[in-house]
Amino acid sequence: MTGGRPSALLLLGMIACVLADVVVPAEMLRMGARLLLVAFLAAEWRRMAVNAKVMIGLALGLTMGAAVTGTAEPAKVIAGSLDTGAFFATFFANQFFLREAARTSPLVSRCSTFFVNQPPGRRYALLTVGGYLFGIILNIGVLSLLGIMIKQRNSLEAAGGNEQIRDVRERRMVLALLRGFSVTPLASPLSISLAVMLTALPSLHWSSMLPLGMATGAIVLGLGWLQDRLQAPVHLRGLAPPVEPARDFAALGGVTALVLMVFFTALAFEWLLGVPLSRAMLVSTPLVGLGWLARQYLGGGIASGMTATGRRVVVQAGATFPAYRTEIAILSSAGFIGTLFSAMIPPETLGALIASPLLPPAILPALAILAVVGPALIGINPIVSVTIIASALSAAPSLPLSTESLALGLIGGWCLAINSSAMTASAMLLGELVGKPSRTIVLGWNGLFTLAVFTVLSLWLTLLARLIQ
């Protein structure tokens, strides 16, 4: 076993310990997950990106700070912080099982074609829905999947030889995809953002957060659709060649059914095991992903299909898990820092800050959004800001607004960070696919939309805070 395989086994072992602890809670399993997470990070240290190393350095510095500043029960607090880090790492790594099944699924290929092969107005709406739905399953992989199809289908020939039509089509399709993907933190039951919120703020429950997040996501998508309709170049309409629309609604229904299957399976585990939905999702995601993958091999019989499925998972996990090193380092460090930081903050200090007359409650949702967008503009991953702020809020004795409105403000900031920051992976990936600077996409093409969404979300969340106070 060479290359990245040893570290892949470390990550797989950590996942197994975390999943087993969900089903049969045991301190030995949690200890195993902590040790395996640290071992994985140590094994992949040399190949990590600089920002991942900075996050680990901050986590180590905060650990030493907790040990010397008189934090109550520092060993227990550090162990709990490592548990949060292992949970976030497992939540991210588990997406492998869905992504791997989707990579060779005929259903995904059919659905992608259905999204792209449409007349302009309908194409925007369906690509937005596709960015959202596939974003739930594939995360950022949806940008590669649909982005490549956009590039292939948007040829000069398809635009009737008119370069202006091709450029307009490219801009509209790329923005539809980006905006659809950007609402997954708000409206996905499988998103890491929902898991962060439910973990950092135990008073929240998915039954209130998810519907409110989906309503907020619908507002964002609706604004995007409206702007696209208003800015559609009417003078080019008669020049564009007609498109024979694809009508494969069954493929769209199939992808939707898969997302619902993961969610309802998690609900079943939540009820059976008596655990929060975010932890139940850790079990349902690999189960549904493995079932989806196995179905692709069952044509030759159950025994051979299961063997082929197992072989593929082993081979692909061995290649893929080590490549997650940077994401795992950032996510686990963010979870660790947030949990440890909240334990080190005196609750009365944070409570006094939040209740300060300098921070009237009406502006808190807007400040929550900006607290995530601002750091993202200089390259700080939204999960870092969201985790630390949410964990700090959990230490406050009371909040002047409903917890839901502040949580939605933070996740709304995550959504806007995807739409506005040229330093996010999503913007850089789309820029590379279409041959444009990422700043052109998020600022030149999407800047006015981001400002409009910020204004509307600030008003919406302030109103929501008053309604559910």
TORVO-204004 format. One record per residue (C-alpha): x, y, z; residue number from 1. Coordinates in nm, 3 decimals. Example, Ala and Ser with C-alpha at 12.3 -4.5 7.8 and 13.67 -1.06 7.14 Angstrom:
2
[pt [1.230, -0.450, 0.780], 1]
[pt [1.367, -0.106, 0.714], 2]
//
This chain:
469
[pt [0.000, 0.000, 0.000], 1]
[pt [0.169, 0.317, -0.123], 2]
[pt [0.101, 0.682, -0.197], 3]
[pt [-0.206, 0.822, -0.034], 4]
[pt [-0.358, 0.488, 0.070], 5]
[pt [-0.236, 0.492, 0.435], 6]
[pt [-0.394, 0.834, 0.494], 7]
[pt [-0.711, 0.715, 0.317], 8]
[pt [-0.733, 0.431, 0.569], 9]
[pt [-0.690, 0.679, 0.854], 10]
[pt [-0.978, 0.891, 0.724], 11]
[pt [-1.193, 0.585, 0.659], 12]
[pt [-1.122, 0.465, 1.013], 13]
[pt [-1.224, 0.802, 1.154], 14]
[pt [-1.550, 0.790, 0.955], 15]
[pt [-1.619, 0.439, 1.085], 16]
[pt [-1.563, 0.551, 1.446], 17]
[pt [-1.789, 0.855, 1.409], 18]
[pt [-2.066, 0.652, 1.243], 19]
[pt [-2.041, 0.377, 1.504], 20]
[pt [-2.062, 0.639, 1.778], 21]
[pt [-2.388, 0.767, 1.626], 22]
[pt [-2.539, 0.418, 1.648], 23]
[pt [-2.377, 0.300, 1.974], 24]
[pt [-2.230, 0.599, 2.164], 25]
[pt [-1.902, 0.510, 2.336], 26]
[pt [-1.607, 0.712, 2.466], 27]
[pt [-1.367, 0.461, 2.308], 28]
[pt [-1.511, 0.533, 1.962], 29]
[pt [-1.485, 0.909, 2.016], 30]
[pt [-1.125, 0.870, 2.133], 31]
[pt [-1.049, 0.664, 1.822], 32]
[pt [-1.202, 0.930, 1.595], 33]
[pt [-0.995, 1.205, 1.762], 34]
[pt [-0.669, 1.014, 1.725], 35]
[pt [-0.739, 0.912, 1.364], 36]
[pt [-0.830, 1.270, 1.267], 37]
[pt [-0.506, 1.403, 1.414], 38]
[pt [-0.311, 1.122, 1.245], 39]
[pt [-0.470, 1.199, 0.905], 40]
[pt [-0.387, 1.569, 0.935], 41]
[pt [-0.029, 1.487, 1.035], 42]
[pt [0.011, 1.240, 0.746], 43]
[pt [-0.115, 1.494, 0.489], 44]
[pt [0.048, 1.803, 0.641], 45]
[pt [0.318, 1.848, 0.377], 46]
[pt [0.068, 1.839, 0.088], 47]
[pt [-0.191, 2.075, 0.239], 48]
[pt [-0.261, 2.423, 0.104], 49]
[pt [-0.124, 2.715, 0.305], 50]
[pt [-0.467, 2.825, 0.430], 51]
[pt [-0.525, 2.478, 0.576], 52]
[pt [-0.192, 2.493, 0.760], 53]
[pt [-0.283, 2.836, 0.896], 54]
[pt [-0.611, 2.698, 1.031], 55]
[pt [-0.434, 2.410, 1.204], 56]
[pt [-0.180, 2.656, 1.346], 57]
[pt [-0.463, 2.869, 1.487], 58]
[pt [-0.621, 2.559, 1.640], 59]
[pt [-0.292, 2.465, 1.807], 60]
[pt [-0.242, 2.820, 1.933], 61]
[pt [-0.592, 2.829, 2.079], 62]
[pt [-0.531, 2.492, 2.243], 63]
[pt [-0.226, 2.629, 2.422], 64]
[pt [-0.425, 2.938, 2.516], 65]
[pt [-0.697, 2.724, 2.672], 66]
[pt [-0.437, 2.535, 2.872], 67]
[pt [-0.272, 2.845, 3.020], 68]
[pt [-0.564, 3.089, 3.063], 69]
[pt [-0.756, 2.893, 3.322], 70]
[pt [-1.031, 2.752, 3.101], 71]
[pt [-1.245, 2.519, 3.312], 72]
[pt [-1.163, 2.151, 3.248], 73]
[pt [-0.934, 2.218, 2.949], 74]
[pt [-0.884, 1.849, 2.866], 75]
[pt [-1.260, 1.792, 2.846], 76]
[pt [-1.312, 2.107, 2.638], 77]
[pt [-1.033, 2.013, 2.396], 78]
[pt [-1.173, 1.660, 2.359], 79]
[pt [-1.517, 1.804, 2.282], 80]
[pt [-1.362, 2.040, 2.028], 81]
[pt [-1.190, 1.747, 1.857], 82]
[pt [-1.525, 1.566, 1.849], 83]
[pt [-1.676, 1.861, 1.663], 84]
[pt [-1.382, 1.862, 1.422], 85]
[pt [-1.422, 1.490, 1.353], 86]
[pt [-1.796, 1.538, 1.299], 87]
[pt [-1.741, 1.814, 1.039], 88]
[pt [-1.469, 1.611, 0.867], 89]
[pt [-1.696, 1.306, 0.847], 90]
[pt [-1.990, 1.513, 0.722], 91]
[pt [-1.776, 1.640, 0.434], 92]
[pt [-1.601, 1.311, 0.353], 93]
[pt [-1.932, 1.123, 0.343], 94]
[pt [-2.027, 1.320, 0.032], 95]
[pt [-1.781, 1.094, -0.150], 96]
[pt [-2.038, 0.815, -0.159], 97]
[pt [-2.297, 1.029, -0.338], 98]
[pt [-2.045, 1.193, -0.570], 99]
[pt [-1.892, 0.862, -0.673], 100]
[pt [-2.232, 0.715, -0.759], 101]
[pt [-2.330, 1.030, -0.949], 102]
[pt [-2.007, 1.026, -1.152], 103]
[pt [-2.121, 0.732, -1.366], 104]
[pt [-2.498, 0.756, -1.324], 105]
[pt [-2.702, 0.768, -1.648], 106]
[pt [-2.965, 0.958, -1.450], 107]
[pt [-2.724, 1.245, -1.385], 108]
[pt [-2.620, 1.259, -1.751], 109]
[pt [-2.983, 1.270, -1.866], 110]
[pt [-3.072, 1.538, -1.616], 111]
[pt [-2.774, 1.755, -1.714], 112]
[pt [-2.876, 1.741, -2.080], 113]
[pt [-3.233, 1.830, -1.982], 114]
[pt [-3.115, 2.141, -1.796], 115]
[pt [-2.901, 2.277, -2.081], 116]
[pt [-3.111, 2.192, -2.390], 117]
[pt [-3.385, 2.451, -2.334], 118]
[pt [-3.496, 2.790, -2.471], 119]
[pt [-3.323, 3.084, -2.293], 120]
[pt [-3.585, 3.175, -2.030], 121]
[pt [-3.662, 2.818, -1.934], 122]
[pt [-3.293, 2.727, -1.948], 123]
[pt [-3.208, 2.985, -1.680], 124]
[pt [-3.479, 2.853, -1.448], 125]
[pt [-3.383, 2.488, -1.497], 126]
[pt [-3.008, 2.552, -1.464], 127]
[pt [-3.076, 2.734, -1.138], 128]
[pt [-3.279, 2.438, -1.014], 129]
[pt [-3.005, 2.207, -1.140], 130]
[pt [-2.733, 2.403, -0.961], 131]
[pt [-2.933, 2.371, -0.640], 132]
[pt [-3.039, 2.005, -0.672], 133]
[pt [-2.705, 1.872, -0.794], 134]
[pt [-2.530, 2.097, -0.542], 135]
[pt [-2.706, 1.902, -0.268], 136]
[pt [-2.564, 1.574, -0.401], 137]
[pt [-2.234, 1.679, -0.558], 138]
[pt [-2.149, 1.997, -0.367], 139]
[pt [-1.902, 2.199, -0.576], 140]
[pt [-1.882, 1.910, -0.824], 141]
[pt [-2.203, 2.040, -0.981], 142]
[pt [-2.007, 2.335, -1.122], 143]
[pt [-1.773, 2.102, -1.310], 144]
[pt [-2.056, 1.877, -1.430], 145]
[pt [-2.290, 2.146, -1.562], 146]
[pt [-2.013, 2.398, -1.634], 147]
[pt [-1.850, 2.160, -1.881], 148]
[pt [-2.186, 2.099, -2.049], 149]
[pt [-2.243, 2.474, -2.077], 150]
[pt [-1.905, 2.513, -2.244], 151]
[pt [-1.968, 2.224, -2.485], 152]
[pt [-2.323, 2.323, -2.583], 153]
[pt [-2.256, 2.697, -2.614], 154]
[pt [-2.049, 2.681, -2.931], 155]
[pt [-2.036, 2.954, -3.195], 156]
[pt [-2.222, 2.719, -3.429], 157]
[pt [-2.503, 2.672, -3.173], 158]
[pt [-2.530, 3.052, -3.153], 159]
[pt [-2.579, 3.077, -3.530], 160]
[pt [-2.231, 3.220, -3.580], 161]
[pt [-2.317, 3.526, -3.369], 162]
[pt [-2.047, 3.585, -3.108], 163]
[pt [-2.264, 3.830, -2.912], 164]
[pt [-2.535, 3.566, -2.871], 165]
[pt [-2.277, 3.314, -2.753], 166]
[pt [-2.138, 3.558, -2.494], 167]
[pt [-2.484, 3.647, -2.362], 168]
[pt [-2.580, 3.279, -2.339], 169]
[pt [-2.260, 3.201, -2.152], 170]
[pt [-2.315, 3.479, -1.899], 171]
[pt [-2.679, 3.386, -1.836], 172]
[pt [-2.607, 3.013, -1.799], 173]
[pt [-2.304, 3.063, -1.573], 174]
[pt [-2.496, 3.299, -1.345], 175]
[pt [-2.793, 3.062, -1.330], 176]
[pt [-2.560, 2.781, -1.224], 177]
[pt [-2.369, 2.991, -0.969], 178]
[pt [-2.685, 3.133, -0.811], 179]
[pt [-2.852, 2.794, -0.791], 180]
[pt [-2.545, 2.642, -0.627], 181]
[pt [-2.516, 2.936, -0.387], 182]
[pt [-2.849, 2.859, -0.214], 183]
[pt [-2.744, 2.509, -0.107], 184]
[pt [-2.612, 2.643, 0.228], 185]
[pt [-2.958, 2.791, 0.287], 186]
[pt [-3.188, 2.526, 0.146], 187]
[pt [-3.014, 2.187, 0.149], 188]
[pt [-3.092, 1.930, 0.417], 189]
[pt [-2.749, 1.776, 0.348], 190]
[pt [-2.546, 2.098, 0.371], 191]
[pt [-2.254, 2.141, 0.607], 192]
[pt [-2.398, 2.483, 0.695], 193]
[pt [-2.712, 2.329, 0.847], 194]
[pt [-2.497, 2.080, 1.035], 195]
[pt [-2.280, 2.364, 1.169], 196]
[pt [-2.582, 2.559, 1.289], 197]
[pt [-2.755, 2.264, 1.454], 198]
[pt [-2.427, 2.168, 1.625], 199]
[pt [-2.318, 2.515, 1.737], 200]
[pt [-2.666, 2.634, 1.841], 201]
[pt [-2.838, 2.340, 2.015], 202]
[pt [-3.157, 2.542, 2.064], 203]
[pt [-3.218, 2.529, 1.689], 204]
[pt [-3.410, 2.243, 1.528], 205]
[pt [-3.411, 2.142, 1.166], 206]
[pt [-3.792, 2.156, 1.154], 207]
[pt [-3.776, 2.535, 1.186], 208]
[pt [-3.442, 2.607, 1.019], 209]
[pt [-3.488, 2.405, 0.700], 210]
[pt [-3.829, 2.551, 0.595], 211]
[pt [-3.709, 2.904, 0.673], 212]
[pt [-3.386, 2.839, 0.484], 213]
[pt [-3.577, 2.706, 0.184], 214]
[pt [-3.806, 3.011, 0.187], 215]
[pt [-3.501, 3.238, 0.202], 216]
[pt [-3.335, 3.041, -0.078], 217]
[pt [-3.651, 3.079, -0.289], 218]
[pt [-3.628, 3.457, -0.243], 219]
[pt [-3.267, 3.452, -0.369], 220]
[pt [-3.353, 3.235, -0.670], 221]
[pt [-3.661, 3.445, -0.746], 222]
[pt [-3.453, 3.763, -0.749], 223]
[pt [-3.205, 3.597, -0.983], 224]
[pt [-3.479, 3.487, -1.223], 225]
[pt [-3.635, 3.836, -1.217], 226]
[pt [-3.304, 4.005, -1.292], 227]
[pt [-3.236, 3.763, -1.576], 228]
[pt [-3.577, 3.837, -1.730], 229]
[pt [-3.533, 4.213, -1.696], 230]
[pt [-3.182, 4.209, -1.845], 231]
[pt [-3.255, 3.963, -2.126], 232]
[pt [-3.137, 4.121, -2.455], 233]
[pt [-3.463, 4.154, -2.649], 234]
[pt [-3.282, 4.278, -2.961], 235]
[pt [-3.106, 3.940, -2.996], 236]
[pt [-3.416, 3.725, -2.954], 237]
[pt [-3.497, 3.694, -3.324], 238]
[pt [-3.134, 3.625, -3.417], 239]
[pt [-3.084, 3.318, -3.198], 240]
[pt [-3.137, 2.980, -3.368], 241]
[pt [-3.441, 2.789, -3.235], 242]
[pt [-3.374, 2.521, -2.973], 243]
[pt [-3.557, 2.188, -2.963], 244]
[pt [-3.621, 2.157, -2.587], 245]
[pt [-3.549, 1.833, -2.402], 246]
[pt [-3.849, 1.705, -2.204], 247]
[pt [-3.693, 1.450, -1.970], 248]
[pt [-3.885, 1.545, -1.656], 249]
[pt [-3.844, 1.188, -1.530], 250]
[pt [-3.470, 1.251, -1.488], 251]
[pt [-3.541, 1.563, -1.281], 252]
[pt [-3.784, 1.361, -1.071], 253]
[pt [-3.522, 1.091, -1.020], 254]
[pt [-3.261, 1.332, -0.884], 255]
[pt [-3.521, 1.493, -0.658], 256]
[pt [-3.621, 1.148, -0.531], 257]
[pt [-3.257, 1.070, -0.442], 258]
[pt [-3.225, 1.387, -0.234], 259]
[pt [-3.552, 1.308, -0.057], 260]
[pt [-3.437, 0.950, 0.003], 261]
[pt [-3.127, 1.070, 0.189], 262]
[pt [-3.337, 1.313, 0.392], 263]
[pt [-3.615, 1.070, 0.485], 264]
[pt [-3.365, 0.796, 0.566], 265]
[pt [-3.198, 1.042, 0.804], 266]
[pt [-3.537, 1.121, 0.959], 267]
[pt [-3.587, 0.749, 1.019], 268]
[pt [-3.248, 0.722, 1.193], 269]
[pt [-3.324, 1.036, 1.394], 270]
[pt [-3.638, 0.866, 1.526], 271]
[pt [-3.484, 0.521, 1.574], 272]
[pt [-3.159, 0.633, 1.737], 273]
[pt [-3.279, 0.945, 1.914], 274]
[pt [-2.999, 1.158, 1.767], 275]
[pt [-3.009, 1.503, 1.600], 276]
[pt [-3.079, 1.510, 1.226], 277]
[pt [-2.727, 1.630, 1.146], 278]
[pt [-2.582, 1.316, 1.306], 279]
[pt [-2.847, 1.091, 1.152], 280]
[pt [-2.742, 1.232, 0.814], 281]
[pt [-2.395, 1.087, 0.871], 282]
[pt [-2.548, 0.740, 0.849], 283]
[pt [-2.804, 0.797, 0.572], 284]
[pt [-2.566, 0.962, 0.322], 285]
[pt [-2.326, 0.668, 0.271], 286]
[pt [-2.611, 0.415, 0.281], 287]
[pt [-2.803, 0.584, 0.000], 288]
[pt [-2.483, 0.654, -0.194], 289]
[pt [-2.371, 0.292, -0.176], 290]
[pt [-2.718, 0.174, -0.274], 291]
[pt [-2.721, 0.407, -0.574], 292]
[pt [-2.376, 0.288, -0.678], 293]
[pt [-2.463, -0.080, -0.632], 294]
[pt [-2.769, -0.041, -0.854], 295]
[pt [-2.537, 0.045, -1.144], 296]
[pt [-2.370, -0.297, -1.113], 297]
[pt [-2.660, -0.529, -1.035], 298]
[pt [-2.726, -0.618, -1.399], 299]
[pt [-2.480, -0.906, -1.375], 300]
[pt [-2.624, -1.045, -1.053], 301]
[pt [-2.624, -0.952, -0.686], 302]
[pt [-2.297, -1.122, -0.591], 303]
[pt [-2.092, -0.982, -0.878], 304]
[pt [-2.259, -0.641, -0.839], 305]
[pt [-2.171, -0.617, -0.471], 306]
[pt [-1.814, -0.726, -0.543], 307]
[pt [-1.777, -0.465, -0.817], 308]
[pt [-1.926, -0.197, -0.591], 309]
[pt [-1.689, -0.281, -0.306], 310]
[pt [-1.388, -0.286, -0.537], 311]
[pt [-1.475, 0.051, -0.685], 312]
[pt [-1.529, 0.212, -0.344], 313]
[pt [-1.193, 0.085, -0.218], 314]
[pt [-1.004, 0.200, -0.528], 315]
[pt [-1.172, 0.540, -0.558], 316]
[pt [-1.164, 0.614, -0.184], 317]
[pt [-0.792, 0.537, -0.183], 318]
[pt [-0.741, 0.798, -0.454], 319]
[pt [-1.000, 1.054, -0.339], 320]
[pt [-0.975, 1.068, 0.041], 321]
[pt [-0.615, 1.197, 0.051], 322]
[pt [-0.717, 1.469, -0.197], 323]
[pt [-0.965, 1.596, 0.063], 324]
[pt [-0.673, 1.698, 0.286], 325]
[pt [-0.721, 2.074, 0.257], 326]
[pt [-1.099, 2.068, 0.298], 327]
[pt [-1.077, 1.827, 0.592], 328]
[pt [-0.813, 2.043, 0.760], 329]
[pt [-1.017, 2.363, 0.719], 330]
[pt [-1.348, 2.207, 0.823], 331]
[pt [-1.216, 2.016, 1.123], 332]
[pt [-1.007, 2.313, 1.239], 333]
[pt [-1.306, 2.547, 1.205], 334]
[pt [-1.518, 2.312, 1.415], 335]
[pt [-1.241, 2.276, 1.672], 336]
[pt [-1.173, 2.651, 1.694], 337]
[pt [-1.541, 2.742, 1.715], 338]
[pt [-1.614, 2.498, 1.996], 339]
[pt [-1.300, 2.583, 2.194], 340]
[pt [-1.342, 2.957, 2.140], 341]
[pt [-1.700, 2.953, 2.271], 342]
[pt [-1.581, 2.773, 2.585], 343]
[pt [-1.312, 3.036, 2.646], 344]
[pt [-1.537, 3.343, 2.607], 345]
[pt [-1.693, 3.472, 2.929], 346]
[pt [-2.071, 3.457, 2.857], 347]
[pt [-2.136, 3.788, 3.030], 348]
[pt [-1.886, 3.966, 2.802], 349]
[pt [-2.049, 3.838, 2.485], 350]
[pt [-2.397, 3.907, 2.620], 351]
[pt [-2.304, 4.267, 2.696], 352]
[pt [-2.160, 4.313, 2.347], 353]
[pt [-2.469, 4.176, 2.170], 354]
[pt [-2.705, 4.376, 2.391], 355]
[pt [-2.505, 4.698, 2.341], 356]
[pt [-2.710, 5.005, 2.240], 357]
[pt [-2.453, 5.053, 1.965], 358]
[pt [-2.596, 4.739, 1.801], 359]
[pt [-2.971, 4.790, 1.764], 360]
[pt [-3.150, 4.460, 1.696], 361]
[pt [-3.281, 4.581, 1.359], 362]
[pt [-2.932, 4.583, 1.207], 363]
[pt [-2.810, 4.252, 1.352], 364]
[pt [-2.926, 4.036, 1.055], 365]
[pt [-2.740, 4.263, 0.812], 366]
[pt [-2.432, 4.255, 1.036], 367]
[pt [-2.451, 3.876, 1.050], 368]
[pt [-2.449, 3.865, 0.669], 369]
[pt [-2.156, 4.107, 0.644], 370]
[pt [-1.962, 3.917, 0.913], 371]
[pt [-1.942, 3.625, 0.670], 372]
[pt [-1.919, 3.810, 0.336], 373]
[pt [-1.644, 4.049, 0.449], 374]
[pt [-1.387, 3.782, 0.544], 375]
[pt [-1.480, 3.578, 0.234], 376]
[pt [-1.379, 3.869, 0.011], 377]
[pt [-1.021, 3.833, 0.140], 378]
[pt [-1.019, 3.455, 0.110], 379]
[pt [-1.144, 3.332, 0.449], 380]
[pt [-1.373, 3.033, 0.396], 381]
[pt [-1.732, 3.104, 0.512], 382]
[pt [-1.734, 2.793, 0.729], 383]
[pt [-1.462, 2.948, 0.944], 384]
[pt [-1.657, 3.268, 1.008], 385]
[pt [-1.992, 3.092, 1.048], 386]
[pt [-1.860, 2.828, 1.290], 387]
[pt [-1.675, 3.072, 1.513], 388]
[pt [-1.959, 3.328, 1.526], 389]
[pt [-2.232, 3.066, 1.578], 390]
[pt [-2.030, 2.896, 1.852], 391]
[pt [-1.972, 3.230, 2.020], 392]
[pt [-2.345, 3.309, 2.005], 393]
[pt [-2.419, 2.981, 2.180], 394]
[pt [-2.220, 3.109, 2.480], 395]
[pt [-2.430, 3.425, 2.513], 396]
[pt [-2.683, 3.412, 2.799], 397]
[pt [-2.953, 3.578, 2.586], 398]
[pt [-3.000, 3.716, 2.236], 399]
[pt [-3.193, 4.029, 2.137], 400]
[pt [-3.330, 3.853, 1.827], 401]
[pt [-3.458, 3.504, 1.758], 402]
[pt [-3.183, 3.248, 1.713], 403]
[pt [-3.335, 3.146, 1.378], 404]
[pt [-3.302, 3.495, 1.228], 405]
[pt [-2.937, 3.528, 1.334], 406]
[pt [-2.859, 3.177, 1.209], 407]
[pt [-3.025, 3.256, 0.875], 408]
[pt [-2.823, 3.578, 0.860], 409]
[pt [-2.500, 3.381, 0.892], 410]
[pt [-2.604, 3.121, 0.634], 411]
[pt [-2.737, 3.398, 0.409], 412]
[pt [-2.391, 3.552, 0.433], 413]
[pt [-2.248, 3.218, 0.320], 414]
[pt [-2.482, 3.229, 0.019], 415]
[pt [-2.374, 3.584, -0.066], 416]
[pt [-2.006, 3.496, -0.019], 417]
[pt [-2.041, 3.236, -0.296], 418]
[pt [-2.202, 3.500, -0.516], 419]
[pt [-1.955, 3.781, -0.446], 420]
[pt [-1.609, 3.655, -0.355], 421]
[pt [-1.359, 3.601, -0.635], 422]
[pt [-1.149, 3.393, -0.395], 423]
[pt [-1.401, 3.113, -0.341], 424]
[pt [-1.338, 2.777, -0.506], 425]
[pt [-1.670, 2.806, -0.692], 426]
[pt [-1.582, 3.138, -0.859], 427]
[pt [-1.232, 3.023, -0.954], 428]
[pt [-1.361, 2.693, -1.094], 429]
[pt [-1.627, 2.860, -1.309], 430]
[pt [-1.376, 3.119, -1.426], 431]
[pt [-1.138, 2.844, -1.534], 432]
[pt [-1.415, 2.654, -1.716], 433]
[pt [-1.534, 2.950, -1.924], 434]
[pt [-1.198, 3.124, -1.958], 435]
[pt [-1.291, 3.437, -1.762], 436]
[pt [-1.132, 3.591, -1.449], 437]
[pt [-1.328, 3.498, -1.138], 438]
[pt [-1.361, 3.871, -1.056], 439]
[pt [-1.544, 3.923, -1.385], 440]
[pt [-1.801, 3.658, -1.294], 441]
[pt [-1.877, 3.754, -0.933], 442]
[pt [-1.825, 4.132, -0.953], 443]
[pt [-1.872, 4.230, -1.316], 444]
[pt [-2.160, 3.996, -1.397], 445]
[pt [-2.307, 3.931, -1.053], 446]
[pt [-2.228, 4.243, -0.852], 447]
[pt [-2.567, 4.418, -0.881], 448]
[pt [-2.746, 4.094, -0.800], 449]
[pt [-2.538, 4.052, -0.484], 450]
[pt [-2.621, 4.404, -0.366], 451]
[pt [-2.991, 4.349, -0.437], 452]
[pt [-2.992, 4.019, -0.248], 453]
[pt [-2.809, 4.173, 0.049], 454]
[pt [-3.070, 4.449, 0.073], 455]
[pt [-3.369, 4.218, 0.037], 456]
[pt [-3.231, 3.953, 0.277], 457]
[pt [-3.153, 4.216, 0.541], 458]
[pt [-3.513, 4.342, 0.526], 459]
[pt [-3.658, 3.990, 0.511], 460]
[pt [-3.460, 3.867, 0.812], 461]
[pt [-3.542, 4.178, 1.016], 462]
[pt [-3.912, 4.121, 0.944], 463]
[pt [-3.876, 3.751, 1.020], 464]
[pt [-3.709, 3.829, 1.353], 465]
[pt [-4.010, 4.035, 1.457], 466]
[pt [-4.256, 3.767, 1.347], 467]
[pt [-4.092, 3.482, 1.538], 468]
[pt [-3.954, 3.673, 1.839], 469]
//
